[in-house]
Amino acid sequence: MMKFLLHHAEAVDPDLINSILEWIDHVFGIQSKSFGSIVFALIIFIPVLIFVGSRFFNKP
């Protein structure tokens, strides 16, 4: 039982990450690197859009 609770040496479970990457490839039809780039761009773009929108529409 204690062996189950201990953390393994890898940062992520290799089988789990392979399953997730295959699922992303299957669902979206693009490679996981392309999907990661799109998500990264959205993470950067949304706060910038909120900041610019608040400056544009909240002029005193």
PQR file with spaces between the fields and no chain letter, atoms N, CA, C, O and H, PARSE charges and radii, in Angstrom:
ATOM       1  N    MET     1       0.822   -1.197    0.000 -0.4000 1.5000
ATOM       2  CA   MET     1       0.000    0.000    0.000 -0.0000 2.0000
ATOM       3  C    MET     1       0.864    1.259    0.000  0.5500 1.7000
ATOM       4  O    MET     1       0.548    2.224   -0.696 -0.5500 1.4000
ATOM       5  N    MET     2       1.930    1.260    0.757 -0.4000 1.5000
ATOM       6  CA   MET     2       2.779    2.431    0.842 -0.0000 2.0000
ATOM       7  C    MET     2       3.482    2.707   -0.490  0.5500 1.7000
ATOM       8  O    MET     2       3.716    3.865   -0.837 -0.5500 1.4000
ATOM       9  H    MET     2       2.187    0.476    1.322  0.4000 1.0000
ATOM      10  N    LYS     3       3.814    1.669   -1.223 -0.4000 1.5000
ATOM      11  CA   LYS     3       4.471    1.847   -2.518 -0.0000 2.0000
ATOM      12  C    LYS     3       3.563    2.618   -3.479  0.5500 1.7000
ATOM      13  O    LYS     3       4.058    3.388   -4.302 -0.5500 1.4000
ATOM      14  H    LYS     3       3.624    0.728   -0.941  0.4000 1.0000
ATOM      15  N    PHE     4       2.257    2.426   -3.390 -0.4000 1.5000
ATOM      16  CA   PHE     4       1.304    3.122   -4.241 -0.0000 2.0000
ATOM      17  C    PHE     4       1.277    4.616   -3.934  0.5500 1.7000
ATOM      18  O    PHE     4       1.094    5.424   -4.845 -0.5500 1.4000
ATOM      19  H    PHE     4       1.855    1.801   -2.721  0.4000 1.0000
ATOM      20  N    LEU     5       1.454    4.996   -2.683 -0.4000 1.5000
ATOM      21  CA   LEU     5       1.374    6.389   -2.279 -0.0000 2.0000
ATOM      22  C    LEU     5       2.645    7.175   -2.585  0.5500 1.7000
ATOM      23  O    LEU     5       2.605    8.403   -2.650 -0.5500 1.4000
ATOM      24  H    LEU     5       1.603    4.339   -1.943  0.4000 1.0000
ATOM      25  N    LEU     6       3.764    6.494   -2.771 -0.4000 1.5000
ATOM      26  CA   LEU     6       5.019    7.186   -3.032 -0.0000 2.0000
ATOM      27  C    LEU     6       5.051    7.738   -4.449  0.5500 1.7000
ATOM      28  O    LEU     6       4.485    7.151   -5.371 -0.5500 1.4000
ATOM      29  H    LEU     6       3.797    5.496   -2.718  0.4000 1.0000
ATOM      30  N    HIS     7       5.713    8.862   -4.609 -0.4000 1.5000
ATOM      31  CA   HIS     7       5.818    9.519   -5.914 -0.0000 2.0000
ATOM      32  C    HIS     7       6.919    8.856   -6.739  0.5500 1.7000
ATOM      33  O    HIS     7       7.951    8.459   -6.197 -0.5500 1.4000
ATOM      34  H    HIS     7       6.173    9.339   -3.860  0.4000 1.0000
ATOM      35  N    HIS     8       6.702    8.736   -8.043 -0.4000 1.5000
ATOM      36  CA   HIS     8       7.714    8.136   -8.906 -0.0000 2.0000
ATOM      37  C    HIS     8       8.692    9.198   -9.389  0.5500 1.7000
ATOM      38  O    HIS     8       8.478   10.385   -9.144 -0.5500 1.4000
ATOM      39  H    HIS     8       5.864    9.058   -8.484  0.4000 1.0000
ATOM      40  N    ALA     9       9.749    8.799  -10.061 -0.4000 1.5000
ATOM      41  CA   ALA     9      10.835    9.696  -10.442 -0.0000 2.0000
ATOM      42  C    ALA     9      10.479   10.594  -11.634  0.5500 1.7000
ATOM      43  O    ALA     9      11.029   11.688  -11.752 -0.5500 1.4000
ATOM      44  H    ALA     9       9.922    7.834  -10.260  0.4000 1.0000
ATOM      45  N    GLU    10       9.579   10.160  -12.511 -0.4000 1.5000
ATOM      46  CA   GLU    10       9.242   10.956  -13.686 -0.0000 2.0000
ATOM      47  C    GLU    10       8.376   12.148  -13.294  0.5500 1.7000
ATOM      48  O    GLU    10       7.653   12.111  -12.299 -0.5500 1.4000
ATOM      49  H    GLU    10       9.132    9.271  -12.415  0.4000 1.0000
ATOM      50  N    ALA    11       8.467   13.207  -14.100 -0.4000 1.5000
ATOM      51  CA   ALA    11       7.647   14.396  -13.850 -0.0000 2.0000
ATOM      52  C    ALA    11       6.170   14.103  -14.114  0.5500 1.7000
ATOM      53  O    ALA    11       5.297   14.593  -13.397 -0.5500 1.4000
ATOM      54  H    ALA    11       9.055   13.236  -14.908  0.4000 1.0000
ATOM      55  N    VAL    12       5.897   13.309  -15.136 -0.4000 1.5000
ATOM      56  CA   VAL    12       4.526   12.884  -15.447 -0.0000 2.0000
ATOM      57  C    VAL    12       4.551   11.394  -15.760  0.5500 1.7000
ATOM      58  O    VAL    12       5.597   10.822  -16.066 -0.5500 1.4000
ATOM      59  H    VAL    12       6.606   12.911  -15.718  0.4000 1.0000
ATOM      60  N    ASP    13       3.395   10.793  -15.676 -0.4000 1.5000
ATOM      61  CA   ASP    13       3.279    9.380  -16.023 -0.0000 2.0000
ATOM      62  C    ASP    13       3.388    9.254  -17.545  0.5500 1.7000
ATOM      63  O    ASP    13       2.569    9.832  -18.259 -0.5500 1.4000
ATOM      64  H    ASP    13       2.545   11.259  -15.426  0.4000 1.0000
ATOM      65  N    PRO    14       4.370    8.520  -18.058 -0.5600 1.5000
ATOM      66  CA   PRO    14       4.563    8.440  -19.514  0.2800 2.0000
ATOM      67  C    PRO    14       3.353    7.870  -20.250  0.5500 1.7000
ATOM      68  O    PRO    14       3.026    8.330  -21.344 -0.5500 1.4000
ATOM      69  N    ASP    15       2.690    6.886  -19.671 -0.4000 1.5000
ATOM      70  CA   ASP    15       1.513    6.317  -20.335 -0.0000 2.0000
ATOM      71  C    ASP    15       0.378    7.331  -20.396  0.5500 1.7000
ATOM      72  O    ASP    15      -0.318    7.429  -21.406 -0.5500 1.4000
ATOM      73  H    ASP    15       2.955    6.513  -18.782  0.4000 1.0000
ATOM      74  N    LEU    16       0.193    8.081  -19.319 -0.4000 1.5000
ATOM      75  CA   LEU    16      -0.873    9.077  -19.280 -0.0000 2.0000
ATOM      76  C    LEU    16      -0.622   10.198  -20.279  0.5500 1.7000
ATOM      77  O    LEU    16      -1.539   10.592  -20.999 -0.5500 1.4000
ATOM      78  H    LEU    16       0.759    8.001  -18.498  0.4000 1.0000
ATOM      79  N    ILE    17       0.595   10.716  -20.338 -0.4000 1.5000
ATOM      80  CA   ILE    17       0.886   11.806  -21.263 -0.0000 2.0000
ATOM      81  C    ILE    17       0.771   11.345  -22.709  0.5500 1.7000
ATOM      82  O    ILE    17       0.320   12.112  -23.560 -0.5500 1.4000
ATOM      83  H    ILE    17       1.340   10.396  -19.753  0.4000 1.0000
ATOM      84  N    ASN    18       1.168   10.114  -23.007 -0.4000 1.5000
ATOM      85  CA   ASN    18       0.999    9.597  -24.366 -0.0000 2.0000
ATOM      86  C    ASN    18      -0.471    9.475  -24.726  0.5500 1.7000
ATOM      87  O    ASN    18      -0.858    9.773  -25.856 -0.5500 1.4000
ATOM      88  H    ASN    18       1.534    9.491  -22.316  0.4000 1.0000
ATOM      89  N    SER    19      -1.287    9.043  -23.788 -0.4000 1.5000
ATOM      90  CA   SER    19      -2.726    8.940  -24.038 -0.0000 2.0000
ATOM      91  C    SER    19      -3.342   10.312  -24.279  0.5500 1.7000
ATOM      92  O    SER    19      -4.179   10.470  -25.168 -0.5500 1.4000
ATOM      93  H    SER    19      -0.973    8.800  -22.870  0.4000 1.0000
ATOM      94  N    ILE    20      -2.935   11.303  -23.494 -0.4000 1.5000
ATOM      95  CA   ILE    20      -3.459   12.656  -23.663 -0.0000 2.0000
ATOM      96  C    ILE    20      -3.043   13.232  -25.010  0.5500 1.7000
ATOM      97  O    ILE    20      -3.859   13.842  -25.701 -0.5500 1.4000
ATOM      98  H    ILE    20      -2.255   11.175  -22.772  0.4000 1.0000
ATOM      99  N    LEU    21      -1.784   13.047  -25.390 -0.4000 1.5000
ATOM     100  CA   LEU    21      -1.316   13.566  -26.674 -0.0000 2.0000
ATOM     101  C    LEU    21      -2.012   12.887  -27.851  0.5500 1.7000
ATOM     102  O    LEU    21      -2.336   13.540  -28.843 -0.5500 1.4000
ATOM     103  H    LEU    21      -1.121   12.551  -24.829  0.4000 1.0000
ATOM     104  N    GLU    22      -2.239   11.593  -27.744 -0.4000 1.5000
ATOM     105  CA   GLU    22      -2.974   10.889  -28.799 -0.0000 2.0000
ATOM     106  C    GLU    22      -4.418   11.372  -28.871  0.5500 1.7000
ATOM     107  O    GLU    22      -4.971   11.495  -29.964 -0.5500 1.4000
ATOM     108  H    GLU    22      -1.975   11.063  -26.939  0.4000 1.0000
ATOM     109  N    TRP    23      -5.041   11.649  -27.717 -0.4000 1.5000
ATOM     110  CA   TRP    23      -6.423   12.144  -27.694 -0.0000 2.0000
ATOM     111  C    TRP    23      -6.505   13.518  -28.352  0.5500 1.7000
ATOM     112  O    TRP    23      -7.427   13.776  -29.126 -0.5500 1.4000
ATOM     113  H    TRP    23      -4.592   11.548  -26.830  0.4000 1.0000
ATOM     114  N    ILE    24      -5.549   14.408  -28.054 -0.4000 1.5000
ATOM     115  CA   ILE    24      -5.530   15.739  -28.670 -0.0000 2.0000
ATOM     116  C    ILE    24      -5.378   15.613  -30.169  0.5500 1.7000
ATOM     117  O    ILE    24      -6.063   16.306  -30.920 -0.5500 1.4000
ATOM     118  H    ILE    24      -4.800   14.199  -27.425  0.4000 1.0000
ATOM     119  N    ASP    25      -4.492   14.739  -30.616 -0.4000 1.5000
ATOM     120  CA   ASP    25      -4.283   14.540  -32.048 -0.0000 2.0000
ATOM     121  C    ASP    25      -5.542   13.988  -32.705  0.5500 1.7000
ATOM     122  O    ASP    25      -5.885   14.391  -33.817 -0.5500 1.4000
ATOM     123  H    ASP    25      -3.936   14.175  -30.006  0.4000 1.0000
ATOM     124  N    HIS    26      -6.223   13.086  -32.042 -0.4000 1.5000
ATOM     125  CA   HIS    26      -7.433   12.474  -32.601 -0.0000 2.0000
ATOM     126  C    HIS    26      -8.602   13.467  -32.639  0.5500 1.7000
ATOM     127  O    HIS    26      -9.303   13.557  -33.647 -0.5500 1.4000
ATOM     128  H    HIS    26      -5.944   12.759  -31.139  0.4000 1.0000
ATOM     129  N    VAL    27      -8.811   14.202  -31.562 -0.4000 1.5000
ATOM     130  CA   VAL    27      -9.965   15.098  -31.466 -0.0000 2.0000
ATOM     131  C    VAL    27      -9.803   16.330  -32.355  0.5500 1.7000
ATOM     132  O    VAL    27     -10.729   16.692  -33.081 -0.5500 1.4000
ATOM     133  H    VAL    27      -8.241   14.129  -30.743  0.4000 1.0000
ATOM     134  N    PHE    28      -8.646   16.971  -32.306 -0.4000 1.5000
ATOM     135  CA   PHE    28      -8.466   18.220  -33.028 -0.0000 2.0000
ATOM     136  C    PHE    28      -7.840   18.031  -34.407  0.5500 1.7000
ATOM     137  O    PHE    28      -7.872   18.954  -35.221 -0.5500 1.4000
ATOM     138  H    PHE    28      -7.894   16.676  -31.717  0.4000 1.0000
ATOM     139  N    GLY    29      -7.287   16.887  -34.680 -0.4000 1.5000
ATOM     140  CA   GLY    29      -6.711   16.615  -35.989 -0.0000 2.0000
ATOM     141  C    GLY    29      -5.420   17.369  -36.262  0.5500 1.7000
ATOM     142  O    GLY    29      -4.988   17.462  -37.411 -0.5500 1.4000
ATOM     143  H    GLY    29      -7.261   16.138  -34.018  0.4000 1.0000
ATOM     144  N    ILE    30      -4.797   17.909  -35.215 -0.4000 1.5000
ATOM     145  CA   ILE    30      -3.520   18.602  -35.367 -0.0000 2.0000
ATOM     146  C    ILE    30      -2.535   18.015  -34.370  0.5500 1.7000
ATOM     147  O    ILE    30      -2.921   17.349  -33.410 -0.5500 1.4000
ATOM     148  H    ILE    30      -5.148   17.834  -34.281  0.4000 1.0000
ATOM     149  N    GLN    31      -1.271   18.271  -34.613 -0.4000 1.5000
ATOM     150  CA   GLN    31      -0.248   17.763  -33.715 -0.0000 2.0000
ATOM     151  C    GLN    31      -0.312   18.505  -32.383  0.5500 1.7000
ATOM     152  O    GLN    31      -0.776   19.644  -32.322 -0.5500 1.4000
ATOM     153  H    GLN    31      -0.958   18.811  -35.394  0.4000 1.0000
ATOM     154  N    SER    32       0.144   17.873  -31.343 -0.4000 1.5000
ATOM     155  CA   SER    32       0.067   18.461  -30.010 -0.0000 2.0000
ATOM     156  C    SER    32       0.907   19.735  -29.893  0.5500 1.7000
ATOM     157  O    SER    32       0.564   20.627  -29.116 -0.5500 1.4000
ATOM     158  H    SER    32       0.522   16.948  -31.393  0.4000 1.0000
ATOM     159  N    LYS    33       2.003   19.833  -30.653 -0.4000 1.5000
ATOM     160  CA   LYS    33       2.813   21.053  -30.610 -0.0000 2.0000
ATOM     161  C    LYS    33       2.049   22.227  -31.205  0.5500 1.7000
ATOM     162  O    LYS    33       2.132   23.344  -30.694 -0.5500 1.4000
ATOM     163  H    LYS    33       2.282   19.109  -31.284  0.4000 1.0000
ATOM     164  N    SER    34       1.312   21.984  -32.271 -0.4000 1.5000
ATOM     165  CA   SER    34       0.502   23.040  -32.869 -0.0000 2.0000
ATOM     166  C    SER    34      -0.613   23.449  -31.921  0.5500 1.7000
ATOM     167  O    SER    34      -0.901   24.637  -31.776 -0.5500 1.4000
ATOM     168  H    SER    34       1.245   21.076  -32.685  0.4000 1.0000
ATOM     169  N    PHE    35      -1.241   22.480  -31.278 -0.4000 1.5000
ATOM     170  CA   PHE    35      -2.301   22.761  -30.317 -0.0000 2.0000
ATOM     171  C    PHE    35      -1.741   23.546  -29.131  0.5500 1.7000
ATOM     172  O    PHE    35      -2.384   24.474  -28.641 -0.5500 1.4000
ATOM     173  H    PHE    35      -1.008   21.514  -31.396  0.4000 1.0000
ATOM     174  N    GLY    36      -0.560   23.180  -28.675 -0.4000 1.5000
ATOM     175  CA   GLY    36       0.084   23.903  -27.583 -0.0000 2.0000
ATOM     176  C    GLY    36       0.402   25.335  -27.958  0.5500 1.7000
ATOM     177  O    GLY    36       0.277   26.237  -27.130 -0.5500 1.4000
ATOM     178  H    GLY    36      -0.038   22.426  -29.072  0.4000 1.0000
ATOM     179  N    SER    37       0.809   25.553  -29.187 -0.4000 1.5000
ATOM     180  CA   SER    37       1.089   26.907  -29.655 -0.0000 2.0000
ATOM     181  C    SER    37      -0.178   27.750  -29.696  0.5500 1.7000
ATOM     182  O    SER    37      -0.155   28.928  -29.340 -0.5500 1.4000
ATOM     183  H    SER    37       0.910   24.820  -29.860  0.4000 1.0000
ATOM     184  N    ILE    38      -1.269   27.159  -30.124 -0.4000 1.5000
ATOM     185  CA   ILE    38      -2.547   27.871  -30.163 -0.0000 2.0000
ATOM     186  C    ILE    38      -3.007   28.236  -28.753  0.5500 1.7000
ATOM     187  O    ILE    38      -3.453   29.359  -28.517 -0.5500 1.4000
ATOM     188  H    ILE    38      -1.288   26.203  -30.414  0.4000 1.0000
ATOM     189  N    VAL    39      -2.904   27.304  -27.830 -0.4000 1.5000
ATOM     190  CA   VAL    39      -3.293   27.570  -26.438 -0.0000 2.0000
ATOM     191  C    VAL    39      -2.398   28.650  -25.840  0.5500 1.7000
ATOM     192  O    VAL    39      -2.891   29.538  -25.144 -0.5500 1.4000
ATOM     193  H    VAL    39      -2.542   26.392  -28.023  0.4000 1.0000
ATOM     194  N    PHE    40      -1.107   28.592  -26.096 -0.4000 1.5000
ATOM     195  CA   PHE    40      -0.180   29.606  -25.599 -0.0000 2.0000
ATOM     196  C    PHE    40      -0.545   30.986  -26.148  0.5500 1.7000
ATOM     197  O    PHE    40      -0.545   31.968  -25.406 -0.5500 1.4000
ATOM     198  H    PHE    40      -0.707   27.871  -26.662  0.4000 1.0000
ATOM     199  N    ALA    41      -0.855   31.063  -27.443 -0.4000 1.5000
ATOM     200  CA   ALA    41      -1.236   32.337  -28.047 -0.0000 2.0000
ATOM     201  C    ALA    41      -2.514   32.881  -27.408  0.5500 1.7000
ATOM     202  O    ALA    41      -2.618   34.085  -27.175 -0.5500 1.4000
ATOM     203  H    ALA    41      -0.855   30.265  -28.046  0.4000 1.0000
ATOM     204  N    LEU    42      -3.482   32.019  -27.122 -0.4000 1.5000
ATOM     205  CA   LEU    42      -4.712   32.462  -26.476 -0.0000 2.0000
ATOM     206  C    LEU    42      -4.454   32.956  -25.056  0.5500 1.7000
ATOM     207  O    LEU    42      -5.059   33.935  -24.617 -0.5500 1.4000
ATOM     208  H    LEU    42      -3.398   31.040  -27.311  0.4000 1.0000
ATOM     209  N    ILE    43      -3.562   32.285  -24.341 -0.4000 1.5000
ATOM     210  CA   ILE    43      -3.237   32.708  -22.978 -0.0000 2.0000
ATOM     211  C    ILE    43      -2.616   34.103  -22.985  0.5500 1.7000
ATOM     212  O    ILE    43      -2.859   34.892  -22.072 -0.5500 1.4000
ATOM     213  H    ILE    43      -3.070   31.491  -24.698  0.4000 1.0000
ATOM     214  N    ILE    44      -1.831   34.406  -23.989 -0.4000 1.5000
ATOM     215  CA   ILE    44      -1.218   35.727  -24.101 -0.0000 2.0000
ATOM     216  C    ILE    44      -2.223   36.744  -24.651  0.5500 1.7000
ATOM     217  O    ILE    44      -2.260   37.879  -24.177 -0.5500 1.4000
ATOM     218  H    ILE    44      -1.633   33.765  -24.730  0.4000 1.0000
ATOM     219  N    PHE    45      -3.029   36.365  -25.629 -0.4000 1.5000
ATOM     220  CA   PHE    45      -3.905   37.291  -26.335 -0.0000 2.0000
ATOM     221  C    PHE    45      -5.078   37.770  -25.485  0.5500 1.7000
ATOM     222  O    PHE    45      -5.437   38.946  -25.555 -0.5500 1.4000
ATOM     223  H    PHE    45      -2.999   35.443  -26.014  0.4000 1.0000
ATOM     224  N    ILE    46      -5.679   36.901  -24.690 -0.4000 1.5000
ATOM     225  CA   ILE    46      -6.883   37.263  -23.944 -0.0000 2.0000
ATOM     226  C    ILE    46      -6.603   38.360  -22.911  0.5500 1.7000
ATOM     227  O    ILE    46      -7.355   39.334  -22.874 -0.5500 1.4000
ATOM     228  H    ILE    46      -5.387   35.946  -24.634  0.4000 1.0000
ATOM     229  N    PRO    47      -5.566   38.258  -22.070 -0.5600 1.5000
ATOM     230  CA   PRO    47      -5.316   39.372  -21.136  0.2800 2.0000
ATOM     231  C    PRO    47      -4.973   40.685  -21.842  0.5500 1.7000
ATOM     232  O    PRO    47      -5.371   41.758  -21.387 -0.5500 1.4000
ATOM     233  N    VAL    48      -4.243   40.604  -22.941 -0.4000 1.5000
ATOM     234  CA   VAL    48      -3.919   41.819  -23.700 -0.0000 2.0000
ATOM     235  C    VAL    48      -5.193   42.435  -24.252  0.5500 1.7000
ATOM     236  O    VAL    48      -5.355   43.654  -24.211 -0.5500 1.4000
ATOM     237  H    VAL    48      -3.920   39.733  -23.311  0.4000 1.0000
ATOM     238  N    LEU    49      -6.086   41.627  -24.759 -0.4000 1.5000
ATOM     239  CA   LEU    49      -7.362   42.113  -25.278 -0.0000 2.0000
ATOM     240  C    LEU    49      -8.195   42.761  -24.171  0.5500 1.7000
ATOM     241  O    LEU    49      -8.811   43.803  -24.395 -0.5500 1.4000
ATOM     242  H    LEU    49      -5.955   40.636  -24.792  0.4000 1.0000
ATOM     243  N    ILE    50      -8.221   42.165  -22.995 -0.4000 1.5000
ATOM     244  CA   ILE    50      -8.959   42.750  -21.870 -0.0000 2.0000
ATOM     245  C    ILE    50      -8.345   44.088  -21.464  0.5500 1.7000
ATOM     246  O    ILE    50      -9.072   45.048  -21.210 -0.5500 1.4000
ATOM     247  H    ILE    50      -7.721   41.319  -22.812  0.4000 1.0000
ATOM     248  N    PHE    51      -7.033   44.160  -21.401 -0.4000 1.5000
ATOM     249  CA   PHE    51      -6.356   45.403  -21.034 -0.0000 2.0000
ATOM     250  C    PHE    51      -6.637   46.506  -22.050  0.5500 1.7000
ATOM     251  O    PHE    51      -6.985   47.624  -21.668 -0.5500 1.4000
ATOM     252  H    PHE    51      -6.442   43.380  -21.608  0.4000 1.0000
ATOM     253  N    VAL    52      -6.492   46.206  -23.323 -0.4000 1.5000
ATOM     254  CA   VAL    52      -6.731   47.209  -24.364 -0.0000 2.0000
ATOM     255  C    VAL    52      -8.200   47.621  -24.364  0.5500 1.7000
ATOM     256  O    VAL    52      -8.509   48.804  -24.511 -0.5500 1.4000
ATOM     257  H    VAL    52      -6.210   45.298  -23.632  0.4000 1.0000
ATOM     258  N    GLY    53      -9.101   46.667  -24.202 -0.4000 1.5000
ATOM     259  CA   GLY    53     -10.526   46.990  -24.167 -0.0000 2.0000
ATOM     260  C    GLY    53     -10.888   47.867  -22.984  0.5500 1.7000
ATOM     261  O    GLY    53     -11.699   48.784  -23.113 -0.5500 1.4000
ATOM     262  H    GLY    53      -8.850   45.706  -24.083  0.4000 1.0000
ATOM     263  N    SER    54     -10.295   47.595  -21.839 -0.4000 1.5000
ATOM     264  CA   SER    54     -10.608   48.432  -20.665 -0.0000 2.0000
ATOM     265  C    SER    54     -10.058   49.848  -20.830  0.5500 1.7000
ATOM     266  O    SER    54     -10.687   50.812  -20.392 -0.5500 1.4000
ATOM     267  H    SER    54      -9.636   46.850  -21.734  0.4000 1.0000
ATOM     268  N    ARG    55      -8.913   49.975  -21.445 -0.4000 1.5000
ATOM     269  CA   ARG    55      -8.355   51.327  -21.696 -0.0000 2.0000
ATOM     270  C    ARG    55      -9.163   52.069  -22.763  0.5500 1.7000
ATOM     271  O    ARG    55      -9.318   53.287  -22.683 -0.5500 1.4000
ATOM     272  H    ARG    55      -8.402   49.192  -21.800  0.4000 1.0000
ATOM     273  N    PHE    56      -9.666   51.363  -23.735 -0.4000 1.5000
ATOM     274  CA   PHE    56     -10.398   51.988  -24.838 -0.0000 2.0000
ATOM     275  C    PHE    56     -11.798   52.418  -24.414  0.5500 1.7000
ATOM     276  O    PHE    56     -12.243   53.505  -24.781 -0.5500 1.4000
ATOM     277  H    PHE    56      -9.540   50.373  -23.799  0.4000 1.0000
ATOM     278  N    PHE    57     -12.497   51.586  -23.652 -0.4000 1.5000
ATOM     279  CA   PHE    57     -13.886   51.856  -23.322 -0.0000 2.0000
ATOM     280  C    PHE    57     -14.078   52.593  -22.004  0.5500 1.7000
ATOM     281  O    PHE    57     -15.187   53.059  -21.743 -0.5500 1.4000
ATOM     282  H    PHE    57     -12.135   50.703  -23.355  0.4000 1.0000
ATOM     283  N    ASN    58     -13.068   52.721  -21.166 -0.4000 1.5000
ATOM     284  CA   ASN    58     -13.207   53.392  -19.884 -0.0000 2.0000
ATOM     285  C    ASN    58     -12.526   54.745  -19.872  0.5500 1.7000
ATOM     286  O    ASN    58     -11.849   55.089  -18.903 -0.5500 1.4000
ATOM     287  H    ASN    58     -12.168   52.342  -21.378  0.4000 1.0000
ATOM     288  N    LYS    59     -12.695   55.519  -20.939 -0.4000 1.5000
ATOM     289  CA   LYS    59     -12.109   56.856  -20.975 -0.0000 2.0000
ATOM     290  C    LYS    59     -12.999   57.799  -20.170  0.5500 1.7000
ATOM     291  O    LYS    59     -14.214   57.830  -20.369 -0.5500 1.4000
ATOM     292  H    LYS    59     -13.245   55.239  -21.726  0.4000 1.0000
ATOM     293  N    PRO    60     -12.393   58.575  -19.253 -0.5600 1.5000
ATOM     294  CA   PRO    60     -13.210   59.508  -18.448  0.2800 2.0000
ATOM     295  C    PRO    60     -13.626   60.744  -19.216  0.5500 1.7000
ATOM     296  O    PRO    60     -14.310   61.609  -18.670 -0.5500 1.4000
